Amino acid sequence: MIFLYSDVLYQAGGIETYLHALALHLHHEGIPFQVTVAELEPCPLVDELVDKGIKVYRQRRLPGDRWKVRQHFMMSCLASQLQPGDWVFCVRQPMPELYLRMVRLVHNRQAKIAASWMFAPEFLPPVSPYEEKFCQAVAETDAVVSVSKCTAHQFKKVYGYTGKVHIIPYHNRLFFPEAIPLPPAPPWKIGFIGRLDIKQKNLDTLLQALATVIQEWSEVELHLYGRGADKAKLEQLALSLGISKHIILHGAYDHRKDLPTIMANCHFFVYPSRFEGGPCFTLLEIMQAGRFCVAAPVGGIPDLYEGFPDIGLLVAADNSLELSQGIITALEKVANGSISGEKIRDRYFDGFDMKSAHKAWTSLFCFTKFQLKRK
């Protein structure tokens, strides 16, 4: 048995999408597993797993819980179910203050634990007073997982981990069986999918870059898909830059059904994050749709685009001039028809699709034919 575990889960996001895709695929394959999560917000993707008949243990949010009581309770409940030889797979890196206890609870039951990192280790350094305990917990982890090749070395650099780092791409569902045709133009529509989070997603720099782009390409629109606390700040920044009429904020979207419309509406996408983890879910879905992307070379994003200028363009984060030039280059490529959606999709199927991810994942957990049949 394997337990898919997360001590933090939100309404929607990359990890929630990953958990959903992984659980549905394991369910389809008949691999024995259970989902165990603590929700900070009600998660519709977890609701869908329950509707599919998948066994889910979920801890609801307790307002004012400063002591992580529900996470501790969830760990104890998990430990009581573990049998020798079982695995616990943390779909995101665990909370530093809890992880050493988690590892030792698992090992006390003669089970094993693996953990995957949501962000690249360089963006998640261990902090006082949990630094020593967290590094010890990582050292005792049975399988450390990185979703990108280019960040694998950081586990030793950041945590002092000297064991093997397993490179396992995210399980991700195939939403698009073929490339999505480009919309008519003008206007030229640039898309962004994700949280409206200025600190991580670098959307302030994006708006500044767009103001420069508009001086040369006046018929350009930036379509922002997602929710977030920084919506009002972005609206005010667009107003101060004089580009409000070029910014369309669509608000929250339903990942399960809205992606085709989003992809069909945009000519290409931007992803100028200041920090990320592996090759992001949004970028994998953009590649499925055959869309070009201008992205920052942070976390595992270079795994997708470095050395593949026909697939995407890497530009420095926090450099509005470089970002604006990257956007202009993408506009020129779209306008002259030099972007091949099929070539972009070929790159996706070269190691980032569900088949590739699942092969690496099952290889780690050493499933035998007997285990695959066991319910």
Secondary structure, DSSP 4 states (H G I P E B T S, - for coil): -EEEEEEEE-SSSHHHHHHHHHHHHHHHHT--EEEEEEESS--HHHHHHHHTT--EEEEPP-TT-TT-HHHHHHHHHHHHH--TT-EEEESSPPPTTTHHHHHHHHHHTT-EEEEE-SB-GGGS---TTSHHHHHHHHHH-SEEEES-STTTTHHHHHH---S-EEE-PPP-----SSPPPPPP-SSEEEEEES---HHHH-HHHHHHHHHHHHHH--SEEEEEE---TTHHHHHHHHHHHT-GGGEEEEE---TTTSHHHHHHH-SEEEE--S--BSS-HHHHHHHHTT--EEE---TTTHHHHTT-TTTEEE--TT-HHHHHHHHHHHHHHHHTT---HHHHHHHHTTT-SHHHHHHHHHHHHT--HHHHH--
